[in-house]
């Protein structure tokens, strides 16, 4: 059973920092950049684009359901985990081949979005966004498996931190960068211009070259895969069914080994407590995800310009992202995963409360800087610890499938609730909406306490 690194103690802060010198850390930084770029282009930046194009808040909220692709990626994760791609798998290996395919598909989807005007064809925009979402979710499946297989468990917090730094930096580029490019392309015009957003999304498609180049130059993880006992029984069953049609027997055996075994392994190891762990996974980020969909429409409705939002996000967002992910990885290695999970959950609720205060303050650049800084600091700390914790729950024999299950559960409920965020804002206003989103984090604290009690007992037994 994987050991949850909640008891890790290093002898000094210097020891905690030295883990960032691992060669895989740089690779995970660039992969994190490739993973984070599509996310903001589907949600935050796209929300700003749609709102500027006079698309209703309710429609923007429903548009966020495109992100449910990230919540159901466990459905096709067994294919990504086990199925080789013709020619590509032979040239690049099982992980890098799927990475390259998904990255090329992301670029194609972003180009399609760039050349689509939502005021003329909102359906086509949604279809290209769906292509980006499913391709990005596939890329996430592979990168998560790559990260888990690339280094031993004691380094996972550091790899998660460097991954998150690249991820959050890409979010800054896709968020503030997209707004800045669109503003520059629009020139002195104050109205909506499709051409400005087209230029911005073309630039973002070009930035995906970072991930493609990383995929081509990095080396495949060296993992010694052993056949679990469950799959050994499958092999014996297939031998006993030799009288049946061979393709049917092989399909049944593959389905059991690739789909059933990864999920049954998790429940076999944690038994009924697996439900507790899944409950925590599925609610940990609900507070910031529900709030995040309405952040950019909130800025627009307060009267902030694209340049103001982009400038504040570039300066304070990047700085606090660096601080947040560095602190998150270091503090997790120093004090343990569960303490930092608890700290991150509290921080997310507090930052949502700051948005509520800002709704009363109004158009104030200083408050914008404060809110953006706090939001990025909290996200960096919380997500670094959360990724390390979920990684520790996986079995390396099923790393892609099991982590895809966890990360899918992480987004399913929050994304579903977030789809109604625009309706809620219309009904109760921004102030009460942000207060509501902050209160959503309260049950998470109880689940963290319960999970910590179980994991501590499990380690000592």
BELBELVEN-V762260 format. One line per field, one symbol per residue. ss: DSSP state (h for helix, s for strand, l for the rest). burial: + if it has 16 or more other C-alpha atoms within 10 Angstrom, else -. A space follows every 10 residues. Layout:
ss=???
burial=???
This chain:
ss=llllhhhlll llhhhhhhhh hlhhhhhhhh hhhhhhhhhh hhlhhhhhhh hhllllhhhh hhhhhhhhhh hllhhhhhhh hhlllllhhh hhlhhhhhhh hhhhhhhhhh hhhhllllll lhhhhhhhhh hhhhhhhhhh hhhhhhhhhh llhhhhhhhh hhhhhhhhhh hhhhhhhhhh hhhhhhllll lllhhhhhhh hhhhhhhlhh hhhhhhhlll llllllllhh hhhhhhhhhh lllllhhhhh hhhhhhhhhh hhhhhhhhhh llhhhhhhhh hhhllhhhhh hhllhhhhhh hhlllhhhhh hhhhhhhhhh hhhhhhhhhh hhhhhlhhhh hhhhhhhhhh hhhhhhhhhh hlllhhhhhh hhhhhhhhhh hhhhhhhhhh hhlllhhhhh hhhhhhhhhh hhhhhhhhll hhhhhhhhhh hhhhhhhhhl lhhhhhhhhh hhhhhhhhhh l
burial=---++++--- -----++-++ ---+++++++ ++++++++++ ++++++++++ +-+-+-++++ ++++++++++ ++++--++-+ ++-++----- -+++++++++ ++++++++++ ++++++++-- ----++-+++ ++++++++++ ++++++++++ +-++++++++ ++++++++++ ++++++++++ ++++++---- --++-+++++ +++++-++-- ++-++----+ +--------- +--++--+-- --------+- --++--+++- ++--++---+ -----+++++ ++++++++++ ++++++++++ ---+-+++++ ++++-+++-+ ++++++++++ ++++++++++ ++++++++++ +++++++++- --+---++++ ++++++++++ ++++++++++ ++++++++++ ++++++++++ ++++++-+++ +++++----+ ++++++++++ +--++-++-- ++--+----- -
